[in-house]
Amino acid sequence: MTIQKDSELYEGILWLAARLDGKVPGRLEDPKVLNWLREKFDAVHEGGRLAIPPGQEDDAFGIFIDELFGYGPLQELLDDDSISEIMVNGPFLTYVEQNGRLVKSGITFAHNAHVERIIHKIVDPLGRTIDAENPMVDARMPDGSRVNAVVPPCAIDGPTITIRKYAKEPLGARDLIRLGSMSQDMAKFLQACVVSKLNIVVAGGSSSGKTTLLNVLSSFIPDGERIVTIEDAAELSLQQRHVLRAETKKKARPDDTEVTTRDLVRNALRMRPDRIIVGECRGPETLDMLQAMNTGHDGSLTTTHANTPRDVISRLETLVLMAGMDLPLPVVRQQIVSAVHLIVQQARLRDGTRKVMNITEVISIEGDTVIVQDIFRFEERERDDQGKVIGEFVPGGYRPRFEEELKNHGFDFPPEMFLPSAVRERRVREQQEQQQTQQERKTRFGRQRR
């Protein structure tokens, strides 16, 4: 029987951790502190408060350390680099996303109060409040991982925690190419668009990889530009030096002041930014973001929730109308067409992989219709025996209208890069050359063995 299933023992460990919380004389890395903790733990064990089965003393002590210095049962999941998301559905059921798939985890909490204790351990140091009056909270962990928590009365079956883990080493463009999320041509094209200061909207569903892609795009921004980032919970990890990071402020108490994304976007315009990056447009701040793109802040980046590039236009229209300015819809559409140059559509496929499905140019408006055109797209062919999606990235057969702008910044792409037939011929040649190289290596190896 595991220690977590022994309710009396588990409760005893939680009691000891709560009793020593805030009383530890130093950091865990100090051997003297670790010895002090072991002595306290052994004293309670020998006093009969902890009935630990023989041979499980070290496991019980590890649980105690995780409760005192870490995040309890979540700690082993947080330490596992193969896990990208953690979903706690009450004290006795936890799922994780591991290698792109949702699987049930074996960890459990003692009870609802135990889950709430871990929630408070995450949000209290940030000055955030969660209780029956404020039952929902967004926060981030010290490593940048994004956290959402809900407690009763809104959480009917017990407190819930959703953690989107922050990669210890943020993925770059080469990683996305290696993982099959985009092609090399697409990466080169996106780099050119960012350097050329085109305004880009990254779109996709929940957990489709929008923030990861936004991080990759931001890595293309030349060093030396003044960048202002605005997020609900800081997740972006820009490597440039001249970066100003801003985060929204929620109300901790009814009489507190709230600072919204819209407030921060408006303030950013007074900070002399070369570029503005908004983690996600989901409300009235969309109008201010579009106006910034239209008034000299070229090269701005943001994300939004939408399933297709055309849906992005409708989504932006709706968000702009939420600003309460009572603008006519044709005016809103014209603002969008003037501001947004490129839509990059991201998706999480059925097999758990994430891919850039479309790189789409926003061209013009004809009547009531916004004209968009794919420059690159992913075409799904089939699924193999393991359920893996098989497909390829292909050009849309269309050369972007802003090609001259790319050339002005030193990017002169060959015409065949945008032609599906030319790209397929090149891939066939590359495969043939690769096969020929492998055959030559086999031949040389066979001669050496003789």
ChimeraX attribute file (.defattr): number of C-alpha atoms within 10 A of each C-alpha:
attribute: neighborCount
match mode: 1-to-1
recipient: residues
	/A:1	6
	/A:2	10
	/A:3	17
	/A:4	18
	/A:5	12
	/A:6	13
	/A:7	13
	/A:8	14
	/A:9	18
	/A:10	21
	/A:11	17
	/A:12	17
	/A:13	26
	/A:14	17
	/A:15	14
	/A:16	18
	/A:17	19
	/A:18	15
	/A:19	11
	/A:20	12
	/A:21	12
	/A:22	10
	/A:23	8
	/A:24	14
	/A:25	12
	/A:26	12
	/A:27	11
	/A:28	15
	/A:29	8
	/A:30	11
	/A:31	11
	/A:32	13
	/A:33	15
	/A:34	17
	/A:35	12
	/A:36	14
	/A:37	19
	/A:38	16
	/A:39	12
	/A:40	13
	/A:41	22
	/A:42	15
	/A:43	13
	/A:44	16
	/A:45	16
	/A:46	11
	/A:47	10
	/A:48	10
	/A:49	17
	/A:50	21
	/A:51	16
	/A:52	19
	/A:53	12
	/A:54	6
	/A:55	8
	/A:56	12
	/A:57	16
	/A:58	11
	/A:59	13
	/A:60	21
	/A:61	17
	/A:62	13
	/A:63	21
	/A:64	24
	/A:65	20
	/A:66	17
	/A:67	24
	/A:68	21
	/A:69	15
	/A:70	17
	/A:71	19
	/A:72	22
	/A:73	20
	/A:74	20
	/A:75	14
	/A:76	14
	/A:77	18
	/A:78	20
	/A:79	9
	/A:80	10
	/A:81	14
	/A:82	13
	/A:83	19
	/A:84	20
	/A:85	24
	/A:86	22
	/A:87	21
	/A:88	23
	/A:89	18
	/A:90	23
	/A:91	20
	/A:92	16
	/A:93	15
	/A:94	21
	/A:95	17
	/A:96	22
	/A:97	18
	/A:98	17
	/A:99	14
	/A:100	18
	/A:101	14
	/A:102	15
	/A:103	12
	/A:104	12
	/A:105	16
	/A:106	10
	/A:107	16
	/A:108	19
	/A:109	22
	/A:110	18
	/A:111	15
	/A:112	17
	/A:113	13
	/A:114	19
	/A:115	28
	/A:116	23
	/A:117	14
	/A:118	18
	/A:119	23
	/A:120	16
	/A:121	17
	/A:122	20
	/A:123	20
	/A:124	12
	/A:125	10
	/A:126	13
	/A:127	12
	/A:128	18
	/A:129	18
	/A:130	19
	/A:131	14
	/A:132	11
	/A:133	11
	/A:134	18
	/A:135	16
	/A:136	18
	/A:137	18
	/A:138	17
	/A:139	23
	/A:140	21
	/A:141	20
	/A:142	11
	/A:143	11
	/A:144	18
	/A:145	20
	/A:146	20
	/A:147	22
	/A:148	17
	/A:149	24
	/A:150	25
	/A:151	25
	/A:152	18
	/A:153	14
	/A:154	14
	/A:155	15
	/A:156	11
	/A:157	13
	/A:158	20
	/A:159	25
	/A:160	25
	/A:161	20
	/A:162	19
	/A:163	21
	/A:164	22
	/A:165	21
	/A:166	22
	/A:167	15
	/A:168	10
	/A:169	7
	/A:170	13
	/A:171	13
	/A:172	16
	/A:173	23
	/A:174	15
	/A:175	13
	/A:176	20
	/A:177	16
	/A:178	12
	/A:179	13
	/A:180	16
	/A:181	25
	/A:182	25
	/A:183	23
	/A:184	16
	/A:185	18
	/A:186	23
	/A:187	18
	/A:188	13
	/A:189	18
	/A:190	21
	/A:191	19
	/A:192	23
	/A:193	25
	/A:194	22
	/A:195	18
	/A:196	21
	/A:197	20
	/A:198	23
	/A:199	24
	/A:200	28
	/A:201	24
	/A:202	27
	/A:203	30
	/A:204	25
	/A:205	16
	/A:206	13
	/A:207	14
	/A:208	21
	/A:209	21
	/A:210	27
	/A:211	19
	/A:212	20
	/A:213	24
	/A:214	24
	/A:215	21
	/A:216	24
	/A:217	22
	/A:218	23
	/A:219	18
	/A:220	19
	/A:221	23
	/A:222	12
	/A:223	13
	/A:224	11
	/A:225	14
	/A:226	18
	/A:227	24
	/A:228	23
	/A:229	25
	/A:230	25
	/A:231	20
	/A:232	19
	/A:233	19
	/A:234	19
	/A:235	23
	/A:236	22
	/A:237	18
	/A:238	19
	/A:239	13
	/A:240	16
	/A:241	11
	/A:242	13
	/A:243	17
	/A:244	14
	/A:245	14
	/A:246	18
	/A:247	17
	/A:248	16
	/A:249	17
	/A:250	18
	/A:251	14
	/A:252	14
	/A:253	12
	/A:254	8
	/A:255	7
	/A:256	10
	/A:257	11
	/A:258	14
	/A:259	13
	/A:260	18
	/A:261	25
	/A:262	21
	/A:263	14
	/A:264	20
	/A:265	24
	/A:266	14
	/A:267	11
	/A:268	20
	/A:269	18
	/A:270	8
	/A:271	12
	/A:272	13
	/A:273	19
	/A:274	17
	/A:275	25
	/A:276	26
	/A:277	22
	/A:278	27
	/A:279	25
	/A:280	23
	/A:281	22
	/A:282	17
	/A:283	18
	/A:284	21
	/A:285	23
	/A:286	27
	/A:287	25
	/A:288	17
	/A:289	25
	/A:290	22
	/A:291	16
	/A:292	20
	/A:293	25
	/A:294	17
	/A:295	11
	/A:296	12
	/A:297	21
	/A:298	21
	/A:299	22
	/A:300	28
	/A:301	26
	/A:302	22
	/A:303	24
	/A:304	24
	/A:305	21
	/A:306	21
	/A:307	16
	/A:308	19
	/A:309	27
	/A:310	17
	/A:311	14
	/A:312	22
	/A:313	20
	/A:314	14
	/A:315	17
	/A:316	24
	/A:317	20
	/A:318	17
	/A:319	18
	/A:320	28
	/A:321	18
	/A:322	16
	/A:323	16
	/A:324	10
	/A:325	10
	/A:326	10
	/A:327	11
	/A:328	9
	/A:329	14
	/A:330	14
	/A:331	11
	/A:332	19
	/A:333	21
	/A:334	14
	/A:335	18
	/A:336	25
	/A:337	22
	/A:338	18
	/A:339	23
	/A:340	23
	/A:341	25
	/A:342	26
	/A:343	25
	/A:344	26
	/A:345	29
	/A:346	28
	/A:347	24
	/A:348	19
	/A:349	14
	/A:350	13
	/A:351	13
	/A:352	18
	/A:353	18
	/A:354	21
	/A:355	24
	/A:356	27
	/A:357	24
	/A:358	27
	/A:359	24
	/A:360	24
	/A:361	25
	/A:362	23
	/A:363	18
	/A:364	16
	/A:365	16
	/A:366	8
	/A:367	8
	/A:368	10
	/A:369	11
	/A:370	17
	/A:371	14
	/A:372	19
	/A:373	20
	/A:374	22
	/A:375	21
	/A:376	28
	/A:377	22
	/A:378	19
	/A:379	13
	/A:380	12
	/A:381	10
	/A:382	10
	/A:383	13
	/A:384	9
	/A:385	6
	/A:386	7
	/A:387	11
	/A:388	14
	/A:389	17
	/A:390	11
	/A:391	12
	/A:392	14
	/A:393	24
	/A:394	23
	/A:395	24
	/A:396	18
	/A:397	18
	/A:398	16
	/A:399	18
	/A:400	19
	/A:401	12
	/A:402	14
	/A:403	14
	/A:404	12
	/A:405	17
	/A:406	21
	/A:407	13
	/A:408	10
	/A:409	13
	/A:410	12
	/A:411	18
	/A:412	13
	/A:413	16
	/A:414	8
	/A:415	11
	/A:416	14
	/A:417	20
	/A:418	20
	/A:419	18
	/A:420	17
	/A:421	14
	/A:422	15
	/A:423	17
	/A:424	15
	/A:425	11
	/A:426	14
	/A:427	12
	/A:428	12
	/A:429	12
	/A:430	12
	/A:431	12
	/A:432	12
	/A:433	12
	/A:434	12
	/A:435	12
	/A:436	12
	/A:437	12
	/A:438	12
	/A:439	12
	/A:440	12
	/A:441	12
	/A:442	12
	/A:443	11
	/A:444	11
	/A:445	11
	/A:446	10
	/A:447	9
	/A:448	8
	/A:449	6
	/A:450	5
